[in-house]
Amino acid sequence: MALRGILVLELAGLAPGPFCGMVLADFGAQVVRVDRPGARGDVSFMARGKRSLAVNLKRPDGALVLRRLCAQADVVLEPFRHGVMETLQLGPEILQRENPKLIYARLSGFGQSGRFCRVAGHDINYLALSGVLSKIGRSGENPYAPLNLLADFGGGGLICTLGILLALFQRTRSGKGQVIDASMVEGTAYLSSFLWKSQQVRLWGRPRGQNMLDGGAPFYTTYRTADGGFMAVGAVEPQFYKLLIKGLGLKSDELPNQMSMTDWPEMKRRFAEVFAKKTKEEWCQIFDGTDACVTPVLTFEEVTQHDHNKERGSFITDEEQNVSPRPAPLLSDTPALPSSKRDPFVGEHTEEILQEFGFSQVEISQLASDKIIEINKPRANL
């Protein structure tokens, strides 16, 4: 796989960090999750392909264990607020002095500087401070966050993954690692570059929820069907809009101009009445295979059974019969080969990892005796 031979130490955290580590593992990196002894494991459920080392970093000897690992690692990924790693004597100045090739990825909500760098927050807070949240919501309603996807996983985990890959590529030229300051606020704002760059055109001239791409247009929104399902409509271009009108059984010469914004509320009402007369399956039979840009809103139960997704193998099943999306993108020569094994227990691989990094059995036993590390080998079911 593309990242074969890359060793990553992922300090356990919530959503964004585990997702970043999982992406790296999916594409071949050897990812070691550094857990706290006694922790419940990855509460974000993104431990696929990782091994678990349990070590108490708040104890000086525990911090020394991680330093020895970092001396041989390619990447360390830490999800804490500014100053936490420095307090543990595990900041980039120390670790990169001992391993100049180390890439030190810092994934946090507000970044490593600025007045909020030591403040707690969650996806909705980062989304709010990025400006993006102000653009999302129905007309006349409060802004709302689209789950915790944008800041946590898009602007956070995925942008941090990009930073790590860029740093790995640059290291092939310079031979040196570098520090990555991945702020979820800035990552989310960066994802919204189109919104910023297009402010001078008509796309965003009206209040939230009344523009073409935020639910204001009748040809770019969702409609409820007779059976309680939904259809998604994205017929922006005139030729696609024409096919939409045809599929709905309406006549273009009896309708206002597609771009007449004053008529959009009434057009949405008319479209809604039409969509409500047929089931989701009936609308699929009408629009499937056309360029009307009309698709069913699939539930998690439906998405794995959709013909297109089945033909591409877009979803995978692990050994415990849990379904999840196949890693993307699909590389032609070195595709991801995600692990199908269960997630690791906290400390399940502590002993074998330390042995691989050159710790003697005497050292390991002493660390365990001193409760610096935790070893939790699974018991066989006889």
C-alpha positions as CSV (number, residue, x, y, z in Angstrom):
1,M,0.0,0.0,0.0
2,A,1.0,3.6,-0.5
3,L,2.1,4.2,3.1
4,R,3.8,0.9,3.8
5,G,6.7,1.3,6.1
6,I,5.5,4.5,7.7
7,L,5.2,4.3,11.5
8,V,2.7,6.6,13.2
9,L,2.2,7.1,16.9
10,E,-1.4,8.4,17.5
11,L,-2.0,9.7,20.9
12,A,-5.6,8.7,21.8
13,G,-8.3,11.4,21.5
14,L,-11.7,12.1,20.1
15,A,-13.1,11.9,16.6
16,P,-10.7,13.9,14.4
17,G,-7.4,12.4,15.5
18,P,-8.6,8.8,15.4
19,F,-10.1,9.4,11.9
20,C,-6.7,10.8,10.7
21,G,-4.9,7.8,12.1
22,M,-7.5,5.4,10.5
23,V,-7.0,6.9,7.1
24,L,-3.2,6.5,7.4
25,A,-3.7,2.9,8.6
26,D,-6.1,2.1,5.8
27,F,-3.5,3.1,3.2
28,G,-0.7,1.0,4.8
29,A,0.8,2.9,7.6
30,Q,1.7,1.1,10.8
31,V,-0.4,3.0,13.4
32,V,0.1,2.6,17.1
33,R,-2.6,4.1,19.3
34,V,-1.1,5.4,22.6
35,D,-3.8,4.9,25.2
36,R,-4.2,5.8,28.8
37,P,-4.1,2.8,31.2
38,G,-7.7,2.1,32.2
39,A,-9.2,3.9,29.3
40,R,-12.3,2.5,27.5
41,G,-10.6,2.5,24.1
42,D,-11.5,4.4,21.0
43,V,-14.9,5.9,21.8
44,S,-14.9,7.3,18.3
45,F,-14.9,3.7,16.9
46,M,-12.1,4.4,14.4
47,A,-9.4,2.1,15.5
48,R,-9.4,0.0,12.4
49,G,-6.0,-1.4,11.5
50,K,-4.3,0.0,14.7
51,R,-2.5,-1.6,17.6
52,S,-2.8,-0.3,21.2
53,L,0.0,0.6,23.6
54,A,-1.2,1.7,27.1
55,V,1.2,4.0,28.9
56,N,0.8,6.7,31.5
57,L,2.3,9.8,30.0
58,K,1.7,11.8,33.1
59,R,4.4,9.8,34.9
60,P,8.0,10.8,33.9
61,D,8.9,7.2,33.1
62,G,5.9,7.0,30.9
63,A,6.9,10.1,29.0
64,L,10.4,8.6,28.5
65,V,8.8,5.5,27.0
66,L,7.1,7.6,24.4
67,R,10.3,9.5,23.7
68,R,12.1,6.2,22.9
69,L,9.3,5.3,20.5
70,C,9.3,8.7,18.9
71,A,13.1,8.4,18.2
72,Q,12.2,5.6,15.7
73,A,8.8,6.9,14.5
74,D,8.0,8.8,11.3
75,V,4.9,10.6,12.6
76,V,3.5,11.5,16.0
77,L,-0.1,12.7,16.0
78,E,-1.3,14.6,19.1
79,P,-4.9,16.0,19.7
80,F,-4.4,18.1,22.8
81,R,-4.8,21.8,23.4
82,H,-1.7,24.1,23.3
83,G,0.9,23.4,26.0
84,V,-0.2,20.0,27.1
85,M,2.6,18.1,25.4
86,E,5.2,20.7,26.5
87,T,4.1,20.1,30.1
88,L,4.7,16.4,29.7
89,Q,8.2,17.2,28.2
90,L,7.0,15.8,24.9
91,G,6.9,18.9,22.8
92,P,8.3,19.1,19.3
93,E,11.5,20.8,20.3
94,I,12.5,17.8,22.4
95,L,11.2,15.1,20.2
96,Q,12.6,16.5,16.9
97,R,16.0,17.2,18.6
98,E,16.1,13.4,19.3
99,N,14.7,12.5,15.8
100,P,15.1,15.3,13.2
101,K,13.0,13.2,10.7
102,L,10.0,13.1,13.0
103,I,6.8,14.7,11.6
104,Y,4.9,16.2,14.6
105,A,1.2,16.7,13.8
106,R,-0.8,18.9,16.2
107,L,-4.5,18.6,15.6
108,S,-6.6,20.9,17.7
109,G,-9.7,23.0,17.5
110,F,-8.3,26.5,17.6
111,G,-4.6,25.9,16.7
112,Q,-1.4,26.3,18.6
113,S,-1.6,30.1,18.9
114,G,-4.2,32.8,19.3
115,R,-6.4,33.7,22.3
116,F,-8.5,30.5,22.1
117,C,-5.6,28.1,21.8
118,R,-6.1,26.8,25.4
119,V,-9.9,26.9,25.3
120,A,-12.2,23.8,25.0
121,G,-14.5,23.4,22.1
122,H,-16.3,20.9,19.8
123,D,-17.2,20.7,16.1
124,I,-20.0,23.2,16.4
125,N,-17.8,25.8,18.0
126,Y,-15.0,25.5,15.4
127,L,-17.7,25.6,12.7
128,A,-19.1,28.8,14.2
129,L,-15.7,30.5,14.5
130,S,-14.9,29.6,10.9
131,G,-17.8,31.6,9.6
132,V,-19.3,28.5,7.8
133,L,-22.0,27.9,10.4
134,S,-23.6,31.3,9.6
135,K,-24.3,30.0,6.1
136,I,-26.0,26.8,6.9
137,G,-29.7,26.6,7.8
138,R,-33.2,27.2,6.5
139,S,-34.6,30.6,5.9
140,G,-36.0,32.2,9.1
141,E,-34.4,29.5,11.3
142,N,-31.3,29.3,13.4
143,P,-28.0,28.1,11.8
144,Y,-27.5,24.4,12.3
145,A,-24.5,22.2,12.2
146,P,-24.6,19.3,9.6
147,L,-23.8,16.6,12.2
148,N,-20.2,16.9,13.4
149,L,-18.7,16.2,9.9
150,L,-17.4,19.5,8.7
151,A,-15.0,20.7,11.4
152,D,-14.1,17.4,13.1
153,F,-13.6,15.2,10.1
154,G,-13.3,17.5,7.1
155,G,-11.5,20.6,8.4
156,G,-9.8,18.5,11.2
157,G,-9.0,14.9,10.5
158,L,-8.8,15.0,6.7
159,I,-6.9,18.3,6.6
160,C,-4.4,17.0,9.1
161,T,-4.0,13.9,7.0
162,L,-3.2,16.1,4.1
163,G,-0.6,18.0,6.2
164,I,1.1,14.7,7.2
165,L,1.3,13.5,3.6
166,L,2.7,16.8,2.4
167,A,5.3,16.7,5.2
168,L,6.2,13.1,4.3
169,F,6.7,14.1,0.7
170,Q,8.8,17.1,1.6
171,R,10.9,14.9,3.8
172,T,12.0,12.9,0.8
173,R,13.7,16.1,-0.4
174,S,14.9,17.7,2.8
175,G,15.4,14.6,5.0
176,K,13.8,16.6,7.8
177,G,10.5,16.4,9.6
178,Q,8.4,19.4,10.5
179,V,5.6,20.6,12.8
180,I,2.0,20.6,11.5
181,D,-0.4,23.0,13.2
182,A,-3.8,21.7,12.1
183,S,-6.6,24.0,13.4
184,M,-10.1,22.8,12.8
185,V,-11.3,26.4,12.6
186,E,-8.9,27.1,9.8
187,G,-9.3,23.8,8.1
188,T,-13.1,24.3,8.0
189,A,-12.6,27.9,6.7
190,Y,-10.3,26.5,4.0
191,L,-12.9,24.0,2.9
192,S,-15.3,26.9,2.5
193,S,-12.9,28.8,0.1
194,F,-15.6,28.6,-2.6
195,L,-18.0,30.6,-0.5
196,W,-15.4,33.3,0.1
197,K,-14.3,33.4,-3.5
198,S,-17.8,33.6,-4.9
199,Q,-19.2,36.3,-2.6
200,Q,-19.3,38.9,-5.4
201,V,-21.6,36.9,-7.6
202,R,-25.4,36.3,-7.2
203,L,-24.9,33.0,-5.4
204,W,-25.0,34.4,-1.9
205,G,-26.7,37.8,-2.2
206,R,-29.8,36.8,-0.2
207,P,-30.3,35.8,3.4
208,R,-29.4,32.3,4.6
209,G,-31.7,29.7,3.1
210,Q,-32.8,31.8,0.2
211,N,-29.9,31.4,-2.2
212,M,-29.5,28.9,-5.0
213,L,-27.3,26.4,-3.2
214,D,-28.5,26.6,0.4
215,G,-32.0,25.3,0.0
216,G,-33.6,28.5,-1.4
217,A,-34.0,27.3,-5.0
218,P,-36.7,24.8,-5.9
219,F,-34.3,22.9,-8.1
220,Y,-31.6,22.4,-5.4
221,T,-33.3,21.0,-2.3
222,T,-35.0,17.8,-1.1
223,Y,-38.7,16.8,-1.3
224,R,-40.8,14.3,0.7
225,T,-42.3,11.4,-1.2
226,A,-45.7,9.6,-0.8
227,D,-44.1,6.9,1.4
228,G,-42.2,9.3,3.7
229,G,-38.9,9.0,1.8
230,F,-37.1,11.9,0.2
231,M,-35.6,12.8,-3.2
232,A,-32.7,15.1,-3.6
233,V,-32.8,17.5,-6.5
234,G,-29.8,19.3,-8.0
235,A,-30.9,20.4,-11.5
236,V,-29.0,23.7,-11.7
237,E,-28.0,23.8,-15.3
238,P,-30.9,24.6,-17.8
239,Q,-30.6,21.3,-19.7
240,F,-30.9,19.4,-16.4
241,Y,-33.7,21.6,-15.2
242,K,-35.6,20.8,-18.4
243,L,-35.4,17.1,-17.7
244,L,-36.5,17.7,-14.1
245,I,-39.6,19.5,-15.3
246,K,-40.3,16.7,-17.8
247,G,-40.0,14.0,-15.2
248,L,-42.3,15.9,-12.9
249,G,-44.9,16.0,-15.6
250,L,-45.0,19.7,-15.7
251,K,-44.8,22.1,-18.7
252,S,-42.0,24.6,-19.0
253,D,-44.1,27.2,-20.8
254,E,-46.6,27.2,-17.9
255,L,-43.9,27.9,-15.3
256,P,-41.9,31.0,-14.3
257,N,-38.3,31.4,-15.5
258,Q,-36.0,29.0,-13.6
259,M,-33.9,31.8,-12.1
260,S,-36.9,34.0,-11.1
261,M,-36.0,34.2,-7.4
262,T,-39.3,35.8,-6.4
263,D,-41.1,32.8,-7.8
264,W,-38.9,30.2,-6.0
265,P,-41.2,29.8,-2.9
266,E,-44.2,29.1,-5.0
267,M,-42.2,26.8,-7.3
268,K,-41.0,24.8,-4.2
269,R,-44.6,24.4,-3.1
270,R,-45.6,23.1,-6.5
271,F,-42.7,20.7,-6.8
272,A,-43.4,19.5,-3.3
273,E,-47.0,18.7,-4.2
274,V,-45.9,16.7,-7.2
275,F,-43.2,14.7,-5.4
276,A,-45.7,13.9,-2.6
277,K,-47.9,12.0,-5.1
278,K,-45.4,9.1,-5.8
279,T,-43.2,6.9,-3.7
280,K,-39.4,7.2,-3.6
281,E,-39.2,4.0,-5.7
282,E,-41.6,5.3,-8.3
283,W,-39.5,8.5,-8.6
284,C,-36.4,6.4,-8.9
285,Q,-37.9,4.6,-11.8
286,I,-38.7,7.9,-13.5
287,F,-35.3,9.6,-13.0
288,D,-32.8,6.8,-12.8
289,G,-30.5,6.9,-15.8
290,T,-31.4,10.5,-16.7
291,D,-29.4,13.7,-16.3
292,A,-32.1,15.4,-14.3
293,C,-29.9,15.3,-11.3
294,V,-32.5,13.7,-9.1
295,T,-31.5,10.9,-6.7
296,P,-33.1,9.1,-3.7
297,V,-32.0,10.2,-0.2
298,L,-30.8,6.8,0.9
299,T,-30.8,5.6,4.5
300,F,-27.8,3.7,6.0
301,E,-29.9,0.6,5.6
302,E,-30.6,1.3,1.9
303,V,-27.2,2.6,0.8
304,T,-25.3,-0.7,0.9
305,Q,-28.0,-2.3,-1.3
306,H,-28.0,0.4,-4.0
307,D,-27.0,-1.1,-7.3
308,H,-24.3,1.5,-8.0
309,N,-22.7,1.1,-4.6
310,K,-22.8,-2.7,-4.9
311,E,-21.2,-2.6,-8.3
312,R,-18.3,-0.5,-7.1
313,G,-17.9,-2.3,-3.7
314,S,-18.3,1.0,-2.0
315,F,-19.0,-0.5,1.4
316,I,-17.0,-3.2,3.3
317,T,-17.9,-5.7,6.1
318,D,-15.5,-6.6,8.9
319,E,-15.2,-10.0,10.7
320,E,-17.8,-8.9,13.2
321,Q,-20.3,-8.1,10.4
322,N,-20.0,-4.3,10.9
323,V,-20.5,-2.3,7.7
324,S,-18.5,0.9,6.9
325,P,-17.4,2.8,3.8
326,R,-14.5,1.6,1.7
327,P,-11.5,3.9,2.0
328,A,-11.3,6.5,-0.7
329,P,-9.9,7.4,-3.1
330,L,-9.4,4.2,-5.0
331,L,-5.8,4.0,-6.2
332,S,-5.1,1.9,-9.3
333,D,-1.8,0.4,-8.2
334,T,-1.7,0.7,-4.4
335,P,-5.3,0.7,-3.2
336,A,-6.1,0.7,0.5
337,L,-6.5,-2.7,2.1
338,P,-8.4,-1.9,5.3
339,S,-8.2,-4.4,8.1
340,S,-11.2,-6.5,8.8
341,K,-10.2,-7.5,12.3
342,R,-11.9,-6.2,15.4
343,D,-10.7,-3.0,17.1
344,P,-7.9,-3.5,19.6
345,F,-8.4,-3.6,23.4
346,V,-6.6,-0.9,25.4
347,G,-3.0,-2.2,26.0
348,E,-3.6,-5.4,23.9
349,H,-0.3,-4.9,22.0
350,T,1.8,-3.1,24.7
351,E,4.3,-5.8,25.2
352,E,4.9,-6.7,21.6
353,I,5.2,-3.0,20.5
354,L,7.8,-2.3,23.2
355,Q,9.7,-5.4,22.2
356,E,9.7,-4.3,18.6
357,F,11.2,-0.9,19.8
358,G,14.0,-2.6,21.6
359,F,12.7,-2.7,25.2
360,S,14.1,-5.7,27.1
361,Q,11.7,-8.1,29.0
362,V,13.2,-6.8,32.2
363,E,12.4,-3.2,31.3
364,I,8.8,-4.2,30.3
365,S,8.2,-6.2,33.5
366,Q,9.5,-3.3,35.6
367,L,7.3,-0.7,33.8
368,A,4.3,-3.0,34.3
369,S,5.1,-3.5,37.9
370,D,5.4,0.3,38.4
371,K,2.0,0.7,36.6
372,I,3.6,2.9,33.9
373,I,2.3,0.6,31.2
374,E,-0.8,-1.7,31.0
375,I,-0.8,-5.1,29.3
376,N,-4.2,-6.5,28.4
377,K,-3.8,-9.6,26.3
378,P,-7.1,-11.2,25.1
379,R,-8.0,-14.4,26.7
380,A,-8.8,-17.4,24.6
381,N,-12.3,-18.7,24.7
382,L,-12.1,-22.4,25.3
